Amino acid sequence: MSGEVRLSRRRFLKYAAGTAGALVIGVGTAEALDRPPPLGLLGDAWAQVGPYLRIAADGRIYIGVRDPDNGEGTSTSLARIIAEELDADWSRVIVEPLGLGVTQGNGEPKFTYGRQRSGDATSIPAAWADLRQAGALGRWLLLQAAARRLGVPAEQLRGESGMVIAADGRRISYADLATAAAGIDAPSTPPPLKQAERYHLIGQPAGDVDARAVVTGTLRYAFDESIGDPVIAVLARCPYPGGSLDTADRDAAKKVEGVFDVIEITPEQGQQPGLAAQAPALVVLARDTWSALSGRAALKATWKPGDTTEAPSSALEQKALDLFGDDAAAPTTVRNDGDITAARKKAARALEATYFQPWVAHATAETPNCVVRLDPDTSVTVIAATQSPRQAYTVVQRMTGFRPDQIDIQVPRGGGGFGRRLEQDYIAEAMAIALAKKPDEIRNRPVKVLWTRDDDLARDYYRPLAVHRLNASLDRKKNIVGWHQRMASPSALVGRATPDNRLWQSELVADALPAGLVPNFRSDWYPLESTLARGEWRGSPHVTPTFASESFIDELAHAIKANPLDFRLALLGEPRQLPYNGRGGPIDTARMANVLKLAADKLDWSRWLRSENGLGIACAYVFGAYVAHAIEVAPTTDGIDIHRVVCVADVGRAINPLGLEAQLQGATLDALSTALNLAITVKDGKVQQTGFRDYPVAATQPMPYEVETVIVPSTADPAGASVIGVPSAAPALANAVFRATAVRVRRLPLLRELARLR
């Protein structure tokens, strides 16, 4: 397979050892390869791995990346993990996104690559566990081929920058060895992985593989993709959860030039949230976007609320407060250490505070969209920026009944995900439109569904509203001896096959700090009812409770006139490992203390007490990573200015420090923007926000000019980083605002509440 040959993704995946002029490596199932490596090579995780590597005859090295990239940088980091083990010349590497890999096996789908999911800080840890082996296998085969040609043992050869080099200086390019290597049987035991001291790619900064295309505007996002001449579809969706159509002028819409037809779709009943269309809708089918939008406007559709009307946020908040004060209301107890009642009775001092957080949307730069080409008898092709291709497959297969080999799901670069593209409602809409009866002139044409910004805000899977009440007991030495946190929220797991006693898992982490640091600790969760769609949001389930707990710790420090940094360090205590039942544990208190100290030092925390500006600090443990934010703000006549932001992270071994820095900066700015300004509100049963005018994502002031980052050097296994910069940013900001203004903000969005309290 020469570099000049262009193959479809599906054909590329089925090529294997023996292809003329190239070596193709895939660590996967037998259905994916002509001759796969033996199961002994794959180890216990054989069903969960599946990246591919192709070395072309012209010397270029194609590395397929299994996880979608919506700006997280996974295309770069995952490819560099494979390239490192291969000893590849990075300048000769071409990264190709791999669509969904699925084959048929014993009547059930078999997923070639195992997990294919992004945006929840899992890509890098999972890749570290299995992608190195794909590169190591490629290197081993190339060394074996070179050994036969040079007549020396393979142990006397090494790989370097796409070449095999012998001890006497002779060298052969990987391209010259590819064909021979493709004919060598794979080893019966896994080839050895490289020692860290030999890394030349891992740990070194690298620009995003798509960076030039991004900045020059030539990168094709999902929104840019198409098949043939598709019919453009825009939807007028019911704004009321559970509502229905009242009136619409279909004839007026059809009279708009370029409009082909107006059809109606309804959500499939009995499906889990995110796996079906959210709402009944009228679909305007047109030749272009302008005609489709004009046709939708001409519809003048009106809608009727359902039997249950969504309550405004104030009503949900009051319900939460009522639950906290009702001794008969039985919460789900998430964790219960010691005896908080006894600790409170013996306490020298007790403090309590209540925190409020609104509904928030994802507001991704690229709104949802999907292209579908359907041949009712033979195949379907779907092009969509999804963070979960396997979930997309589930939707498409259910709606078509097709076999895996009839379904092609392609996943181009997406313009932001943050958890929104883990839901597949927009794909279900596109499939419903493709399957619907349409006029003969467009019956067999592909369909492209486009969402506008008002569509996106009105029908998101929101981060749930939450109310927290925290109570702490302190002894005479001013140590926290009791901690009781209560949280009420509508769980994002309702309807997703989760038992009622585990619904809190989308809202809380049982072992999150200060659990394990306080001898008497209790965490309770109260469910609130809501008809709004809920889902994962960047940093869930850490981000919501961290705002409350890290703000409250700052309040406790102020109450006893302690330095907030010293107070936190004293709470962490001596270096030790705390049990942690979630992903990434245990918690190393020394690593947490280190990021706090580094953040404080970078901001010159010695000024904390005497500075005219306010300094705030907060920290979090997120999926195996340790992060701290230190922020400096200055009060202004109408709010605040954020002068400096420091983010320190310990993620274990950093695969690509430059990409990690970008993730920390982007997540921090996202968190600050959300904390400062953003809230989704409900009035008369429907969401009020329609665009960035009333959902004002921060652009300039009071946002900082830059986020200063510190990445802690580490040899620990890498943790994911796409979300870790979010949880501790908002509480650090609120704590800094308190020092600057003497106003304790316990309700977000911050600027609105600060103006009210001042």
TATAWO-V526819 format. One record per residue. RES is the residue in one letter. PSI is psi as a letter, one per 20 degrees, with the letter a starting at -180 (none if undefined). Layout:
RES;PSI  RES;PSI
//
This chain:
M;o  S;r  G;i  E;i  V;p  R;p  L;q  S;q  R;g  R;g  R;h  F;g  L;h  K;i  Y;q  A;a  A;p  G;i  T;p  A;p  G;j  A;q  L;p  V;p  I;p  G;p  V;n  G;b  T;r  A;h  E;i  A;i  L;q  D;g  R;n  P;r  P;q  P;q  L;h  G;h  L;h  L;h  G;a  D;h  A;k  W;h  A;i  Q;j  V;q  G;k  P;q  Y;q  L;p  R;p  I;o  A;r  A;i  D;j  G;i  R;q  I;o  Y;p  I;p  G;p  V;p  R;h  D;q  P;q  D;o  N;k  G;i  E;i  G;j  T;h  S;h  T;g  S;g  L;h  A;h  R;h  I;g  I;g  A;h  E;g  E;h  L;i  D;l  A;q  D;o  W;h  S;i  R;j  V;p  I;p  V;p  E;p  P;p  L;p  G;a  L;p  G;o  V;p  T;r  Q;p  G;o  N;l  G;i  E;q  P;p  K;p  F;o  T;h  Y;j  G;c  R;p  Q;n  R;q  S;r  G;i  D;k  A;k  T;i  S;g  I;g  P;g  A;h  A;h  W;h  A;h  D;h  L;h  R;h  Q;h  A;g  G;h  A;h  L;g  G;g  R;g  W;g  L;h  L;g  L;h  Q;g  A;g  A;h  A;g  R;h  R;h  L;i  G;k  V;q  P;q  A;h  E;i  Q;j  L;q  R;q  G;q  E;o  S;l  G;j  M;q  V;p  I;p  A;r  A;h  D;j  G;i  R;q  R;q  I;p  S;q  Y;h  A;h  D;i  L;i  A;g  T;g  A;g  A;h  A;h  G;j  I;p  D;q  A;q  P;r  S;i  T;q  P;p  P;q  P;q  L;q  K;q  Q;q  A;h  E;i  R;i  Y;p  H;i  L;g  I;p  G;i  Q;q  P;p  A;p  G;q  D;p  V;h  D;j  A;g  R;g  A;h  V;g  V;h  T;i  G;j  T;i  L;p  R;o  Y;r  A;h  F;h  D;i  E;q  S;r  I;o  G;c  D;n  P;q  V;p  I;p  A;p  V;q  L;q  A;o  R;q  C;p  P;i  Y;p  P;p  G;j  G;a  S;r  L;p  D;f  T;q  A;q  D;n  R;h  D;g  A;h  A;g  K;h  K;i  V;p  E;p  G;i  V;p  F;g  D;r  V;p  I;r  E;p  I;q  T;q  P;q  E;p  Q;q  G;j  Q;q  Q;q  P;p  G;i  L;j  A;r  A;q  Q;h  A;q  P;q  A;q  L;p  V;p  V;p  L;p  A;r  R;h  D;r  T;g  W;g  S;g  A;g  L;h  S;h  G;h  R;g  A;h  A;h  L;h  K;l  A;q  T;q  W;q  K;p  P;q  G;a  D;h  T;p  T;p  E;p  A;q  P;r  S;h  S;h  A;h  L;g  E;g  Q;h  K;g  A;g  L;h  D;g  L;g  F;h  G;i  D;o  D;h  A;i  A;o  A;o  P;r  T;o  T;o  V;g  R;q  N;o  D;p  G;b  D;n  I;h  T;g  A;h  A;h  R;h  K;h  K;i  A;q  A;h  R;q  A;q  L;q  E;q  A;q  T;p  Y;q  F;p  Q;p  P;r  W;q  V;q  A;r  H;g  A;l  T;q  A;g  E;o  T;r  P;q  N;r  C;q  V;p  V;p  R;o  L;p  D;o  P;h  D;h  T;h  S;r  V;p  T;p  V;p  I;o  A;q  A;n  T;q  Q;i  S;n  P;h  R;h  Q;h  A;g  Y;g  T;g  V;g  V;g  Q;g  R;h  M;h  T;h  G;j  F;q  R;r  P;h  D;i  Q;i  I;p  D;o  I;o  Q;p  V;n  P;r  R;p  G;q  G;m  G;q  G;f  F;j  G;h  R;h  R;j  L;i  E;q  Q;k  D;h  Y;h  I;h  A;h  E;g  A;h  M;g  A;h  I;g  A;h  L;i  A;q  K;p  K;r  P;q  D;h  E;i  I;j  R;g  N;j  R;q  P;r  V;p  K;o  V;p  L;p  W;q  T;r  R;h  D;h  D;g  D;g  L;h  A;h  R;l  D;r  Y;n  Y;q  R;p  P;q  L;q  A;q  V;p  H;p  R;p  L;p  N;p  A;q  S;p  L;q  D;a  R;h  K;j  K;k  N;q  I;o  V;i  G;q  W;p  H;o  Q;p  R;p  M;p  A;p  S;q  P;o  S;q  A;i  L;i  V;p  G;j  R;k  A;k  T;p  P;q  D;h  N;j  R;j  L;h  W;i  Q;h  S;i  E;h  L;q  V;o  A;h  D;j  A;q  L;q  P;j  A;p  G;i  L;i  V;p  P;h  N;o  F;p  R;p  S;p  D;q  W;p  Y;p  P;p  L;q  E;p  S;q  T;i  L;q  A;p  R;q  G;a  E;q  W;q  R;o  G;i  S;q  P;k  H;h  V;g  T;g  P;h  T;h  F;g  A;g  S;g  E;h  S;g  F;h  I;h  D;h  E;g  L;g  A;g  H;h  A;h  I;j  K;l  A;q  N;p  P;h  L;g  D;h  F;g  R;g  L;h  A;h  L;h  L;h  G;b  E;q  P;p  R;r  Q;p  L;p  P;q  Y;o  N;i  G;a  R;p  G;i  G;r  P;r  I;p  D;o  T;h  A;g  R;h  M;g  A;h  N;g  V;h  L;g  K;g  L;g  A;g  A;g  D;g  K;h  L;i  D;m  W;i  S;i  R;i  W;g  L;h  R;i  S;q  E;h  N;r  G;p  L;p  G;q  I;q  A;r  C;r  A;q  Y;o  V;o  F;l  G;i  A;q  Y;p  V;q  A;q  H;p  A;p  I;q  E;p  V;q  A;p  P;q  T;r  T;h  D;j  G;c  I;r  D;p  I;o  H;g  R;q  V;p  V;p  C;p  V;p  A;p  D;o  V;j  G;b  R;p  A;o  I;g  N;n  P;h  L;g  G;h  L;g  E;g  A;g  Q;g  L;g  Q;g  G;g  A;h  T;g  L;h  D;g  A;g  L;g  S;g  T;g  A;h  L;g  N;h  L;p  A;p  I;p  T;q  V;p  K;p  D;k  G;j  K;q  V;p  Q;h  Q;p  T;i  G;a  F;i  R;g  D;j  Y;m  P;n  V;p  A;p  A;g  T;c  Q;q  P;j  M;q  P;q  Y;h  E;r  V;o  E;p  T;q  V;p  I;o  V;p  P;p  S;q  T;j  A;q  D;q  P;q  A;r  G;q  A;i  S;h  V;i  I;i  G;j  V;g  P;g  S;i  A;g  A;g  P;h  A;h  L;g  A;h  N;h  A;h  V;h  F;g  R;h  A;h  T;i  A;j  V;p  R;o  V;o  R;j  R;p  L;q  P;q  L;g  L;h  R;g  E;h  L;g  A;h  R;g  L;h  R;none
//
